[in-house]
């Protein structure tokens, strides 16, 4: 996939984003989104979701890190898209298990089965690519604290299959 394809994918994801009048809900309507390259599309989704919504929930100083969601994020997908998304997330999660980040997320990775917890996988991939790989001090955070923060984030992201 060429760089222009990646940019086009990110723009389509951005254009699918709708925020409710009060700002309490954000919906990404991805039903019209074609996934010719699912892994690239799903990684773009994870990173876009992180940059536009999720990163604002996180306070990431080493001593007082927390996750404080201020809205519900919904991802609307079709039944046909679901297997491609799930397969791409499975591959990304397998790759994460092989990195030096694995020790930080060990127990959370065991809990995130993309067949039942795709929202958790999307949030985790976005977090790692959006922040963790760029901030060495957070790699040393206690695994239990990070797992609790990820669980809080996960409670506020949902997939709606239509």
C-alpha positions as CSV (number, residue, x, y, z in Angstrom):
1,X,0.0,0.0,0.0
2,X,1.4,3.4,-1.0
3,X,1.7,6.3,1.3
4,X,-1.2,8.0,-0.5
5,X,-3.3,5.0,0.3
6,X,-2.5,5.3,4.0
7,X,-3.4,9.0,4.0
8,X,-6.6,8.2,2.1
9,X,-7.5,5.6,4.7
10,X,-6.9,8.0,7.6
11,X,-8.9,10.7,5.9
12,X,-11.8,8.3,5.4
13,X,-11.7,7.3,9.1
14,X,-11.6,10.9,10.1
15,X,-14.6,11.7,7.9
16,X,-16.5,8.8,9.4
17,X,-16.3,10.4,12.9
18,X,-19.4,12.1,14.3
19,X,-19.7,13.6,17.8
20,X,-23.0,13.9,19.6
21,X,-24.4,17.3,20.4
22,X,-23.4,17.2,24.0
23,X,-20.0,15.6,23.2
24,X,-20.7,12.5,25.4
25,X,-20.6,10.1,22.4
26,X,-18.4,9.7,19.4
27,X,-19.4,7.4,16.6
28,X,-17.2,6.1,13.8
29,X,-19.5,4.8,11.1
30,X,-17.2,2.5,9.1
31,X,-19.9,0.6,7.2
32,X,-18.9,2.2,3.8
33,X,-15.2,1.5,4.5
34,X,-13.6,-1.0,2.2
35,X,-10.9,-3.1,3.7
36,X,-8.7,-4.1,0.8
37,X,-5.7,-4.1,3.1
38,X,-7.2,-4.9,6.5
39,X,-4.1,-4.7,8.7
40,X,-3.2,-1.3,7.4
41,X,-6.8,-0.1,7.7
42,X,-7.1,-1.4,11.2
43,X,-3.8,0.0,12.4
44,X,-4.9,3.3,10.9
45,X,-8.2,3.0,12.8
46,X,-6.4,2.3,16.0
47,X,-4.0,5.2,15.6
48,X,-6.7,7.6,14.4
49,X,-9.0,6.6,17.3
50,X,-6.1,7.2,19.7
51,X,-5.1,10.6,18.3
52,X,-8.6,12.0,18.0
53,X,-10.3,10.6,21.2
54,X,-8.4,8.2,23.5
55,X,-5.2,10.1,24.2
56,X,-7.3,12.8,25.9
57,X,-8.4,10.3,28.4
58,X,-4.9,9.5,29.6
59,X,-2.8,11.3,32.1
60,X,0.6,9.9,31.5
61,X,3.1,11.2,34.0
62,X,5.0,8.3,35.6
63,X,3.9,9.0,39.2
64,X,0.2,9.8,38.6
65,X,-0.9,8.0,35.5
66,X,-4.6,7.4,35.0
67,X,-7.3,6.9,32.4
68,X,-10.3,9.1,32.7
69,X,-12.7,8.7,29.8
70,X,-15.0,11.6,29.0
71,X,-17.1,10.0,26.3
72,X,-18.3,6.8,24.9
73,X,-16.7,5.7,21.5
74,X,-18.7,3.5,19.2
75,X,-17.4,1.8,16.1
76,X,-20.1,0.8,13.6
77,X,-19.1,-2.0,11.3
78,X,-20.8,-4.6,9.1
79,X,-20.9,-8.3,9.6
80,X,-18.8,-8.7,6.5
81,X,-16.1,-6.4,7.9
82,X,-15.9,-8.1,11.3
83,X,-13.8,-11.1,10.3
84,X,-11.2,-8.9,8.5
85,X,-11.0,-6.6,11.5
86,X,-10.7,-9.5,13.9
87,X,-8.0,-11.2,11.9
88,X,-6.0,-8.0,11.6
89,X,-6.3,-7.4,15.3
90,X,-5.2,-11.0,16.1
91,X,-2.1,-10.4,14.0
92,X,-1.3,-7.1,15.7
93,X,-1.8,-8.7,19.1
94,X,0.5,-11.6,18.2
95,X,3.1,-9.0,17.1
96,X,2.8,-7.1,20.4
97,X,3.4,-10.3,22.4
98,X,6.8,-10.5,20.7
99,X,7.9,-7.0,21.6
100,X,9.6,-5.6,24.7
101,X,6.2,-4.2,25.6
102,X,5.0,-7.7,26.4
103,X,6.1,-7.5,30.0
104,X,4.1,-4.3,30.7
105,X,0.9,-5.8,29.3
106,X,1.4,-9.5,30.0
107,X,-1.8,-10.1,32.0
108,X,-3.9,-7.8,29.9
109,X,-2.8,-9.5,26.7
110,X,-4.0,-12.8,28.1
111,X,-7.4,-11.2,28.8
112,X,-7.8,-9.6,25.4
113,X,-9.2,-12.2,23.1
114,X,-10.1,-10.3,20.0
115,X,-13.1,-12.6,19.3
116,X,-14.8,-11.2,22.4
117,X,-12.9,-8.0,23.2
118,X,-12.1,-6.2,20.0
119,X,-12.5,-2.8,21.7
120,X,-9.7,-3.7,24.1
121,X,-7.4,-4.7,21.3
122,X,-8.1,-1.5,19.4
123,X,-7.4,0.6,22.4
124,X,-4.2,-1.3,23.3
125,X,-2.8,-1.1,19.8
126,X,-3.6,2.6,19.7
127,X,-2.0,3.2,23.1
128,X,1.2,1.3,22.2
129,X,1.7,3.0,18.9
130,X,0.5,6.4,20.1
131,X,2.4,6.6,23.3
132,X,4.2,3.7,24.8
133,X,6.8,3.3,22.0
134,X,7.7,6.9,22.4
135,X,7.8,7.2,26.2
136,X,10.3,4.9,27.9
137,X,9.3,5.9,31.5
138,X,5.8,4.4,31.1
139,X,7.3,1.0,30.2
140,X,8.3,0.7,33.8
141,X,4.8,1.3,35.1
142,X,3.4,-1.5,37.2
143,X,1.5,-4.0,35.1
144,X,-1.5,-4.1,37.4
145,X,-1.9,-0.3,37.3
146,X,-1.6,-0.3,33.5
147,X,-4.1,-3.2,33.2
148,X,-6.6,-1.3,35.4
149,X,-6.3,1.8,33.2
150,X,-6.7,-0.3,30.0
151,X,-9.8,-1.9,31.5
152,X,-11.3,1.5,32.2
153,X,-10.6,2.6,28.6
154,X,-12.1,-0.6,27.3
155,X,-15.4,0.0,29.1
156,X,-15.9,3.1,27.0
157,X,-15.3,1.7,23.5
158,X,-17.7,-0.6,21.7
159,X,-18.3,-2.2,18.4
160,X,-21.7,-2.1,16.9
161,X,-22.3,-4.7,14.2
162,X,-25.0,-4.1,11.7
